[in-house]
Amino acid sequence: MKDHITLKWGTLKAWNLNSEKGRDLLKSYFALGASAGAMTQRDTPEQKELICQMIDECNADTIYLDWDGVDVSKDDAKKYVMENGA
């Protein structure tokens, strides 16, 4: 399966990261605590930074924003993460 990240409400909704680093970033993210769904997730600044690192690590050209139904650049995805959510 190809790498992909889907974001919604400023946080992770769906993902597939095949690299060891990507999987380690996911483990670190979830070790900090995660909600059952994107709508109720309240990322800490550290979790937002981990998502941005996952975006950089993702072997895909774009990141999908589920709420808007669009693919965006990695830079725009990181901006979305840092400027949205609690």
Phi and psi restraints in degrees (range 20) as a CNS / XPLOR table:
assign (resid 1 and name C) (resid 2 and name N)
       (resid 2 and name CA) (resid 2 and name C) 1.0 -71.5 20.0 2
assign (resid 2 and name N) (resid 2 and name CA)
       (resid 2 and name C) (resid 3 and name N) 1.0 153.4 20.0 2
assign (resid 2 and name C) (resid 3 and name N)
       (resid 3 and name CA) (resid 3 and name C) 1.0 -62.8 20.0 2
assign (resid 3 and name N) (resid 3 and name CA)
       (resid 3 and name C) (resid 4 and name N) 1.0 141.5 20.0 2
assign (resid 3 and name C) (resid 4 and name N)
       (resid 4 and name CA) (resid 4 and name C) 1.0 -161.3 20.0 2
assign (resid 4 and name N) (resid 4 and name CA)
       (resid 4 and name C) (resid 5 and name N) 1.0 154.8 20.0 2
assign (resid 4 and name C) (resid 5 and name N)
       (resid 5 and name CA) (resid 5 and name C) 1.0 -136.6 20.0 2
assign (resid 5 and name N) (resid 5 and name CA)
       (resid 5 and name C) (resid 6 and name N) 1.0 133.0 20.0 2
assign (resid 5 and name C) (resid 6 and name N)
       (resid 6 and name CA) (resid 6 and name C) 1.0 -117.0 20.0 2
assign (resid 6 and name N) (resid 6 and name CA)
       (resid 6 and name C) (resid 7 and name N) 1.0 131.0 20.0 2
assign (resid 6 and name C) (resid 7 and name N)
       (resid 7 and name CA) (resid 7 and name C) 1.0 -113.2 20.0 2
assign (resid 7 and name N) (resid 7 and name CA)
       (resid 7 and name C) (resid 8 and name N) 1.0 147.5 20.0 2
assign (resid 7 and name C) (resid 8 and name N)
       (resid 8 and name CA) (resid 8 and name C) 1.0 -152.8 20.0 2
assign (resid 8 and name N) (resid 8 and name CA)
       (resid 8 and name C) (resid 9 and name N) 1.0 138.7 20.0 2
assign (resid 8 and name C) (resid 9 and name N)
       (resid 9 and name CA) (resid 9 and name C) 1.0 54.3 20.0 2
assign (resid 9 and name N) (resid 9 and name CA)
       (resid 9 and name C) (resid 10 and name N) 1.0 34.3 20.0 2
assign (resid 9 and name C) (resid 10 and name N)
       (resid 10 and name CA) (resid 10 and name C) 1.0 78.8 20.0 2
assign (resid 10 and name N) (resid 10 and name CA)
       (resid 10 and name C) (resid 11 and name N) 1.0 10.0 20.0 2
assign (resid 10 and name C) (resid 11 and name N)
       (resid 11 and name CA) (resid 11 and name C) 1.0 -139.9 20.0 2
assign (resid 11 and name N) (resid 11 and name CA)
       (resid 11 and name C) (resid 12 and name N) 1.0 179.6 20.0 2
assign (resid 11 and name C) (resid 12 and name N)
       (resid 12 and name CA) (resid 12 and name C) 1.0 -68.0 20.0 2
assign (resid 12 and name N) (resid 12 and name CA)
       (resid 12 and name C) (resid 13 and name N) 1.0 134.5 20.0 2
assign (resid 12 and name C) (resid 13 and name N)
       (resid 13 and name CA) (resid 13 and name C) 1.0 -114.1 20.0 2
assign (resid 13 and name N) (resid 13 and name CA)
       (resid 13 and name C) (resid 14 and name N) 1.0 -44.7 20.0 2
assign (resid 13 and name C) (resid 14 and name N)
       (resid 14 and name CA) (resid 14 and name C) 1.0 -147.7 20.0 2
assign (resid 14 and name N) (resid 14 and name CA)
       (resid 14 and name C) (resid 15 and name N) 1.0 154.6 20.0 2
assign (resid 14 and name C) (resid 15 and name N)
       (resid 15 and name CA) (resid 15 and name C) 1.0 -162.7 20.0 2
assign (resid 15 and name N) (resid 15 and name CA)
       (resid 15 and name C) (resid 16 and name N) 1.0 158.3 20.0 2
assign (resid 15 and name C) (resid 16 and name N)
       (resid 16 and name CA) (resid 16 and name C) 1.0 -153.1 20.0 2
assign (resid 16 and name N) (resid 16 and name CA)
       (resid 16 and name C) (resid 17 and name N) 1.0 110.9 20.0 2
assign (resid 16 and name C) (resid 17 and name N)
       (resid 17 and name CA) (resid 17 and name C) 1.0 -120.4 20.0 2
assign (resid 17 and name N) (resid 17 and name CA)
       (resid 17 and name C) (resid 18 and name N) 1.0 121.7 20.0 2
assign (resid 17 and name C) (resid 18 and name N)
       (resid 18 and name CA) (resid 18 and name C) 1.0 -91.9 20.0 2
assign (resid 18 and name N) (resid 18 and name CA)
       (resid 18 and name C) (resid 19 and name N) 1.0 -19.6 20.0 2
assign (resid 18 and name C) (resid 19 and name N)
       (resid 19 and name CA) (resid 19 and name C) 1.0 -77.3 20.0 2
assign (resid 19 and name N) (resid 19 and name CA)
       (resid 19 and name C) (resid 20 and name N) 1.0 155.3 20.0 2
assign (resid 19 and name C) (resid 20 and name N)
       (resid 20 and name CA) (resid 20 and name C) 1.0 -61.0 20.0 2
assign (resid 20 and name N) (resid 20 and name CA)
       (resid 20 and name C) (resid 21 and name N) 1.0 -41.2 20.0 2
assign (resid 20 and name C) (resid 21 and name N)
       (resid 21 and name CA) (resid 21 and name C) 1.0 -62.3 20.0 2
assign (resid 21 and name N) (resid 21 and name CA)
       (resid 21 and name C) (resid 22 and name N) 1.0 -42.8 20.0 2
assign (resid 21 and name C) (resid 22 and name N)
       (resid 22 and name CA) (resid 22 and name C) 1.0 -60.8 20.0 2
assign (resid 22 and name N) (resid 22 and name CA)
       (resid 22 and name C) (resid 23 and name N) 1.0 -43.9 20.0 2
assign (resid 22 and name C) (resid 23 and name N)
       (resid 23 and name CA) (resid 23 and name C) 1.0 -65.5 20.0 2
assign (resid 23 and name N) (resid 23 and name CA)
       (resid 23 and name C) (resid 24 and name N) 1.0 -37.8 20.0 2
assign (resid 23 and name C) (resid 24 and name N)
       (resid 24 and name CA) (resid 24 and name C) 1.0 -65.8 20.0 2
assign (resid 24 and name N) (resid 24 and name CA)
       (resid 24 and name C) (resid 25 and name N) 1.0 -39.1 20.0 2
assign (resid 24 and name C) (resid 25 and name N)
       (resid 25 and name CA) (resid 25 and name C) 1.0 -62.7 20.0 2
assign (resid 25 and name N) (resid 25 and name CA)
       (resid 25 and name C) (resid 26 and name N) 1.0 -41.8 20.0 2
assign (resid 25 and name C) (resid 26 and name N)
       (resid 26 and name CA) (resid 26 and name C) 1.0 -61.9 20.0 2
assign (resid 26 and name N) (resid 26 and name CA)
       (resid 26 and name C) (resid 27 and name N) 1.0 -44.1 20.0 2
assign (resid 26 and name C) (resid 27 and name N)
       (resid 27 and name CA) (resid 27 and name C) 1.0 -60.2 20.0 2
assign (resid 27 and name N) (resid 27 and name CA)
       (resid 27 and name C) (resid 28 and name N) 1.0 -43.6 20.0 2
assign (resid 27 and name C) (resid 28 and name N)
       (resid 28 and name CA) (resid 28 and name C) 1.0 -62.9 20.0 2
assign (resid 28 and name N) (resid 28 and name CA)
       (resid 28 and name C) (resid 29 and name N) 1.0 -41.8 20.0 2
assign (resid 28 and name C) (resid 29 and name N)
       (resid 29 and name CA) (resid 29 and name C) 1.0 -60.0 20.0 2
assign (resid 29 and name N) (resid 29 and name CA)
       (resid 29 and name C) (resid 30 and name N) 1.0 -51.3 20.0 2
assign (resid 29 and name C) (resid 30 and name N)
       (resid 30 and name CA) (resid 30 and name C) 1.0 -71.2 20.0 2
assign (resid 30 and name N) (resid 30 and name CA)
       (resid 30 and name C) (resid 31 and name N) 1.0 -26.3 20.0 2
assign (resid 30 and name C) (resid 31 and name N)
       (resid 31 and name CA) (resid 31 and name C) 1.0 -64.7 20.0 2
assign (resid 31 and name N) (resid 31 and name CA)
       (resid 31 and name C) (resid 32 and name N) 1.0 -24.3 20.0 2
assign (resid 31 and name C) (resid 32 and name N)
       (resid 32 and name CA) (resid 32 and name C) 1.0 -81.5 20.0 2
assign (resid 32 and name N) (resid 32 and name CA)
       (resid 32 and name C) (resid 33 and name N) 1.0 -8.7 20.0 2
assign (resid 32 and name C) (resid 33 and name N)
       (resid 33 and name CA) (resid 33 and name C) 1.0 108.3 20.0 2
assign (resid 33 and name N) (resid 33 and name CA)
       (resid 33 and name C) (resid 34 and name N) 1.0 133.4 20.0 2
assign (resid 33 and name C) (resid 34 and name N)
       (resid 34 and name CA) (resid 34 and name C) 1.0 -144.5 20.0 2
assign (resid 34 and name N) (resid 34 and name CA)
       (resid 34 and name C) (resid 35 and name N) 1.0 147.4 20.0 2
assign (resid 34 and name C) (resid 35 and name N)
       (resid 35 and name CA) (resid 35 and name C) 1.0 -81.7 20.0 2
assign (resid 35 and name N) (resid 35 and name CA)
       (resid 35 and name C) (resid 36 and name N) 1.0 168.8 20.0 2
assign (resid 35 and name C) (resid 36 and name N)
       (resid 36 and name CA) (resid 36 and name C) 1.0 -72.0 20.0 2
assign (resid 36 and name N) (resid 36 and name CA)
       (resid 36 and name C) (resid 37 and name N) 1.0 -17.9 20.0 2
assign (resid 36 and name C) (resid 37 and name N)
       (resid 37 and name CA) (resid 37 and name C) 1.0 -149.0 20.0 2
assign (resid 37 and name N) (resid 37 and name CA)
       (resid 37 and name C) (resid 38 and name N) 1.0 158.8 20.0 2
assign (resid 37 and name C) (resid 38 and name N)
       (resid 38 and name CA) (resid 38 and name C) 1.0 -61.4 20.0 2
assign (resid 38 and name N) (resid 38 and name CA)
       (resid 38 and name C) (resid 39 and name N) 1.0 -34.8 20.0 2
assign (resid 38 and name C) (resid 39 and name N)
       (resid 39 and name CA) (resid 39 and name C) 1.0 -63.3 20.0 2
assign (resid 39 and name N) (resid 39 and name CA)
       (resid 39 and name C) (resid 40 and name N) 1.0 -32.8 20.0 2
assign (resid 39 and name C) (resid 40 and name N)
       (resid 40 and name CA) (resid 40 and name C) 1.0 -101.7 20.0 2
assign (resid 40 and name N) (resid 40 and name CA)
       (resid 40 and name C) (resid 41 and name N) 1.0 -1.1 20.0 2
assign (resid 40 and name C) (resid 41 and name N)
       (resid 41 and name CA) (resid 41 and name C) 1.0 -73.2 20.0 2
assign (resid 41 and name N) (resid 41 and name CA)
       (resid 41 and name C) (resid 42 and name N) 1.0 133.1 20.0 2
assign (resid 41 and name C) (resid 42 and name N)
       (resid 42 and name CA) (resid 42 and name C) 1.0 -123.4 20.0 2
assign (resid 42 and name N) (resid 42 and name CA)
       (resid 42 and name C) (resid 43 and name N) 1.0 92.7 20.0 2
assign (resid 42 and name C) (resid 43 and name N)
       (resid 43 and name CA) (resid 43 and name C) 1.0 -70.2 20.0 2
assign (resid 43 and name N) (resid 43 and name CA)
       (resid 43 and name C) (resid 44 and name N) 1.0 140.3 20.0 2
assign (resid 43 and name C) (resid 44 and name N)
       (resid 44 and name CA) (resid 44 and name C) 1.0 -79.1 20.0 2
assign (resid 44 and name N) (resid 44 and name CA)
       (resid 44 and name C) (resid 45 and name N) 1.0 165.5 20.0 2
assign (resid 44 and name C) (resid 45 and name N)
       (resid 45 and name CA) (resid 45 and name C) 1.0 -55.4 20.0 2
assign (resid 45 and name N) (resid 45 and name CA)
       (resid 45 and name C) (resid 46 and name N) 1.0 -37.0 20.0 2
assign (resid 45 and name C) (resid 46 and name N)
       (resid 46 and name CA) (resid 46 and name C) 1.0 -65.4 20.0 2
assign (resid 46 and name N) (resid 46 and name CA)
       (resid 46 and name C) (resid 47 and name N) 1.0 -40.7 20.0 2
assign (resid 46 and name C) (resid 47 and name N)
       (resid 47 and name CA) (resid 47 and name C) 1.0 -66.6 20.0 2
assign (resid 47 and name N) (resid 47 and name CA)
       (resid 47 and name C) (resid 48 and name N) 1.0 -39.0 20.0 2
assign (resid 47 and name C) (resid 48 and name N)
       (resid 48 and name CA) (resid 48 and name C) 1.0 -61.0 20.0 2
assign (resid 48 and name N) (resid 48 and name CA)
       (resid 48 and name C) (resid 49 and name N) 1.0 -41.2 20.0 2
assign (resid 48 and name C) (resid 49 and name N)
       (resid 49 and name CA) (resid 49 and name C) 1.0 -64.5 20.0 2
assign (resid 49 and name N) (resid 49 and name CA)
       (resid 49 and name C) (resid 50 and name N) 1.0 -40.0 20.0 2
assign (resid 49 and name C) (resid 50 and name N)
       (resid 50 and name CA) (resid 50 and name C) 1.0 -63.5 20.0 2
assign (resid 50 and name N) (resid 50 and name CA)
       (resid 50 and name C) (resid 51 and name N) 1.0 -39.9 20.0 2
assign (resid 50 and name C) (resid 51 and name N)
       (resid 51 and name CA) (resid 51 and name C) 1.0 -61.6 20.0 2
assign (resid 51 and name N) (resid 51 and name CA)
       (resid 51 and name C) (resid 52 and name N) 1.0 -42.4 20.0 2
assign (resid 51 and name C) (resid 52 and name N)
       (resid 52 and name CA) (resid 52 and name C) 1.0 -61.8 20.0 2
assign (resid 52 and name N) (resid 52 and name CA)
       (resid 52 and name C) (resid 53 and name N) 1.0 -39.1 20.0 2
assign (resid 52 and name C) (resid 53 and name N)
       (resid 53 and name CA) (resid 53 and name C) 1.0 -66.0 20.0 2
assign (resid 53 and name N) (resid 53 and name CA)
       (resid 53 and name C) (resid 54 and name N) 1.0 -37.9 20.0 2
assign (resid 53 and name C) (resid 54 and name N)
       (resid 54 and name CA) (resid 54 and name C) 1.0 -63.3 20.0 2
assign (resid 54 and name N) (resid 54 and name CA)
       (resid 54 and name C) (resid 55 and name N) 1.0 -40.8 20.0 2
assign (resid 54 and name C) (resid 55 and name N)
       (resid 55 and name CA) (resid 55 and name C) 1.0 -59.4 20.0 2
assign (resid 55 and name N) (resid 55 and name CA)
       (resid 55 and name C) (resid 56 and name N) 1.0 -44.9 20.0 2
assign (resid 55 and name C) (resid 56 and name N)
       (resid 56 and name CA) (resid 56 and name C) 1.0 -63.2 20.0 2
assign (resid 56 and name N) (resid 56 and name CA)
       (resid 56 and name C) (resid 57 and name N) 1.0 -37.7 20.0 2
assign (resid 56 and name C) (resid 57 and name N)
       (resid 57 and name CA) (resid 57 and name C) 1.0 -76.2 20.0 2
assign (resid 57 and name N) (resid 57 and name CA)
       (resid 57 and name C) (resid 58 and name N) 1.0 -24.9 20.0 2
assign (resid 57 and name C) (resid 58 and name N)
       (resid 58 and name CA) (resid 58 and name C) 1.0 -61.9 20.0 2
assign (resid 58 and name N) (resid 58 and name CA)
       (resid 58 and name C) (resid 59 and name N) 1.0 126.0 20.0 2
assign (resid 58 and name C) (resid 59 and name N)
       (resid 59 and name CA) (resid 59 and name C) 1.0 -86.9 20.0 2
assign (resid 59 and name N) (resid 59 and name CA)
       (resid 59 and name C) (resid 60 and name N) 1.0 62.4 20.0 2
assign (resid 59 and name C) (resid 60 and name N)
       (resid 60 and name CA) (resid 60 and name C) 1.0 -142.7 20.0 2
assign (resid 60 and name N) (resid 60 and name CA)
       (resid 60 and name C) (resid 61 and name N) 1.0 153.1 20.0 2
assign (resid 60 and name C) (resid 61 and name N)
       (resid 61 and name CA) (resid 61 and name C) 1.0 -76.9 20.0 2
assign (resid 61 and name N) (resid 61 and name CA)
       (resid 61 and name C) (resid 62 and name N) 1.0 -29.5 20.0 2
assign (resid 61 and name C) (resid 62 and name N)
       (resid 62 and name CA) (resid 62 and name C) 1.0 -134.7 20.0 2
assign (resid 62 and name N) (resid 62 and name CA)
       (resid 62 and name C) (resid 63 and name N) 1.0 166.3 20.0 2
assign (resid 62 and name C) (resid 63 and name N)
       (resid 63 and name CA) (resid 63 and name C) 1.0 -121.1 20.0 2
assign (resid 63 and name N) (resid 63 and name CA)
       (resid 63 and name C) (resid 64 and name N) 1.0 140.1 20.0 2
assign (resid 63 and name C) (resid 64 and name N)
       (resid 64 and name CA) (resid 64 and name C) 1.0 -93.4 20.0 2
assign (resid 64 and name N) (resid 64 and name CA)
       (resid 64 and name C) (resid 65 and name N) 1.0 128.5 20.0 2
assign (resid 64 and name C) (resid 65 and name N)
       (resid 65 and name CA) (resid 65 and name C) 1.0 -99.1 20.0 2
assign (resid 65 and name N) (resid 65 and name CA)
       (resid 65 and name C) (resid 66 and name N) 1.0 106.3 20.0 2
assign (resid 65 and name C) (resid 66 and name N)
       (resid 66 and name CA) (resid 66 and name C) 1.0 -64.2 20.0 2
assign (resid 66 and name N) (resid 66 and name CA)
       (resid 66 and name C) (resid 67 and name N) 1.0 -42.2 20.0 2
assign (resid 66 and name C) (resid 67 and name N)
       (resid 67 and name CA) (resid 67 and name C) 1.0 -61.2 20.0 2
assign (resid 67 and name N) (resid 67 and name CA)
       (resid 67 and name C) (resid 68 and name N) 1.0 -42.1 20.0 2
assign (resid 67 and name C) (resid 68 and name N)
       (resid 68 and name CA) (resid 68 and name C) 1.0 -87.7 20.0 2
assign (resid 68 and name N) (resid 68 and name CA)
       (resid 68 and name C) (resid 69 and name N) 1.0 -16.6 20.0 2
assign (resid 68 and name C) (resid 69 and name N)
       (resid 69 and name CA) (resid 69 and name C) 1.0 68.7 20.0 2
assign (resid 69 and name N) (resid 69 and name CA)
       (resid 69 and name C) (resid 70 and name N) 1.0 35.3 20.0 2
assign (resid 69 and name C) (resid 70 and name N)
       (resid 70 and name CA) (resid 70 and name C) 1.0 -134.2 20.0 2
assign (resid 70 and name N) (resid 70 and name CA)
       (resid 70 and name C) (resid 71 and name N) 1.0 154.0 20.0 2
assign (resid 70 and name C) (resid 71 and name N)
       (resid 71 and name CA) (resid 71 and name C) 1.0 -92.9 20.0 2
assign (resid 71 and name N) (resid 71 and name CA)
       (resid 71 and name C) (resid 72 and name N) 1.0 137.8 20.0 2
assign (resid 71 and name C) (resid 72 and name N)
       (resid 72 and name CA) (resid 72 and name C) 1.0 -129.3 20.0 2
assign (resid 72 and name N) (resid 72 and name CA)
       (resid 72 and name C) (resid 73 and name N) 1.0 164.3 20.0 2
assign (resid 72 and name C) (resid 73 and name N)
       (resid 73 and name CA) (resid 73 and name C) 1.0 -66.2 20.0 2
assign (resid 73 and name N) (resid 73 and name CA)
       (resid 73 and name C) (resid 74 and name N) 1.0 162.5 20.0 2
assign (resid 73 and name C) (resid 74 and name N)
       (resid 74 and name CA) (resid 74 and name C) 1.0 -61.5 20.0 2
assign (resid 74 and name N) (resid 74 and name CA)
       (resid 74 and name C) (resid 75 and name N) 1.0 -39.3 20.0 2
assign (resid 74 and name C) (resid 75 and name N)
       (resid 75 and name CA) (resid 75 and name C) 1.0 -62.9 20.0 2
assign (resid 75 and name N) (resid 75 and name CA)
       (resid 75 and name C) (resid 76 and name N) 1.0 -43.1 20.0 2
assign (resid 75 and name C) (resid 76 and name N)
       (resid 76 and name CA) (resid 76 and name C) 1.0 -66.6 20.0 2
assign (resid 76 and name N) (resid 76 and name CA)
       (resid 76 and name C) (resid 77 and name N) 1.0 -35.8 20.0 2
assign (resid 76 and name C) (resid 77 and name N)
       (resid 77 and name CA) (resid 77 and name C) 1.0 -64.6 20.0 2
assign (resid 77 and name N) (resid 77 and name CA)
       (resid 77 and name C) (resid 78 and name N) 1.0 -42.1 20.0 2
assign (resid 77 and name C) (resid 78 and name N)
       (resid 78 and name CA) (resid 78 and name C) 1.0 -66.2 20.0 2
assign (resid 78 and name N) (resid 78 and name CA)
       (resid 78 and name C) (resid 79 and name N) 1.0 -38.6 20.0 2
assign (resid 78 and name C) (resid 79 and name N)
       (resid 79 and name CA) (resid 79 and name C) 1.0 -61.7 20.0 2
assign (resid 79 and name N) (resid 79 and name CA)
       (resid 79 and name C) (resid 80 and name N) 1.0 -43.8 20.0 2
assign (resid 79 and name C) (resid 80 and name N)
       (resid 80 and name CA) (resid 80 and name C) 1.0 -57.4 20.0 2
assign (resid 80 and name N) (resid 80 and name CA)
       (resid 80 and name C) (resid 81 and name N) 1.0 -45.5 20.0 2
assign (resid 80 and name C) (resid 81 and name N)
       (resid 81 and name CA) (resid 81 and name C) 1.0 -64.2 20.0 2
assign (resid 81 and name N) (resid 81 and name CA)
       (resid 81 and name C) (resid 82 and name N) 1.0 -46.0 20.0 2
assign (resid 81 and name C) (resid 82 and name N)
       (resid 82 and name CA) (resid 82 and name C) 1.0 -72.0 20.0 2
assign (resid 82 and name N) (resid 82 and name CA)
       (resid 82 and name C) (resid 83 and name N) 1.0 -25.8 20.0 2
assign (resid 82 and name C) (resid 83 and name N)
       (resid 83 and name CA) (resid 83 and name C) 1.0 -102.3 20.0 2
assign (resid 83 and name N) (resid 83 and name CA)
       (resid 83 and name C) (resid 84 and name N) 1.0 -4.7 20.0 2
assign (resid 83 and name C) (resid 84 and name N)
       (resid 84 and name CA) (resid 84 and name C) 1.0 -119.5 20.0 2
assign (resid 84 and name N) (resid 84 and name CA)
       (resid 84 and name C) (resid 85 and name N) 1.0 165.8 20.0 2
assign (resid 84 and name C) (resid 85 and name N)
       (resid 85 and name CA) (resid 85 and name C) 1.0 79.9 20.0 2
assign (resid 85 and name N) (resid 85 and name CA)
       (resid 85 and name C) (resid 86 and name N) 1.0 176.6 20.0 2
